[in-house]
Amino acid sequence: WFEMLPSLPSITIALETSVLAIFIGQMGRIREDMTMVREGLRLYTRGLQELQNALWHPNLMYRALQTRC
């Protein structure tokens, strides 16, 4: 699904935060940098919060549906 990101017409905050979390967490593991790993986990938690907000907020939910179509 990473390969599809550049072709999306818009990216939600939840998706952007999640991708950043995965990237930073993985870079932290590769470099054995626990600060980066913790930052990745923090961003992952924030991404989940943003996803929850999008699911509960009608405008964000419908925007995400329109983006997919």
C-alpha positions in Angstrom: 0.0 0.0 0.0 3.0 2.3 0.3 3.4 2.3 -3.4 -0.1 3.7 -3.8 0.5 6.8 -1.7 1.9 9.0 -4.4 -1.2 8.4 -6.6 -3.7 9.5 -3.9 -5.4 12.8 -4.6 -5.1 13.8 -1.0 -3.7 12.4 2.2 -5.5 12.7 5.5 -3.7 13.6 8.7 -4.3 10.1 10.0 -2.6 8.5 7.0 0.3 11.0 7.0 1.0 10.5 10.7 0.8 6.7 10.3 3.3 6.6 7.4 5.6 8.9 9.3 5.4 6.7 12.4 6.3 3.6 10.4 9.2 5.3 8.7 10.7 6.8 11.9 10.2 3.6 13.9 11.9 1.5 11.2 14.8 4.0 10.9 15.2 3.9 14.6 15.4 0.1 14.6 17.9 0.1 11.8 20.1 2.7 13.5 19.5 1.2 16.9 18.3 4.6 18.0 15.7 4.2 20.8 14.8 7.9 20.7 13.6 7.4 17.1 11.8 4.2 18.0 9.9 6.0 20.8 9.1 8.9 18.5 7.7 6.4 16.0 5.5 4.9 18.7 4.3 8.3 19.8 3.4 9.2 16.2 1.7 5.8 15.8 -0.5 6.6 18.8 -1.3 10.0 17.4 -2.1 8.4 14.1 -4.6 6.1 15.8 -6.2 9.1 17.6 -6.5 10.9 14.2 -8.1 7.8 12.7 -10.6 7.7 15.6 -11.3 11.4 15.1 -12.0 10.8 11.4 -14.3 7.9 12.1 -16.4 9.9 14.6 -16.4 13.3 12.8 -18.9 13.2 9.9 -17.0 15.8 7.8 -13.7 13.9 8.1 -15.4 10.5 7.6 -17.2 11.6 4.4 -14.0 13.3 3.1 -12.1 10.0 3.5 -14.9 8.2 1.6 -14.9 10.8 -1.2 -11.1 10.5 -1.5 -11.3 6.8 -2.0 -13.8 7.0 -4.8 
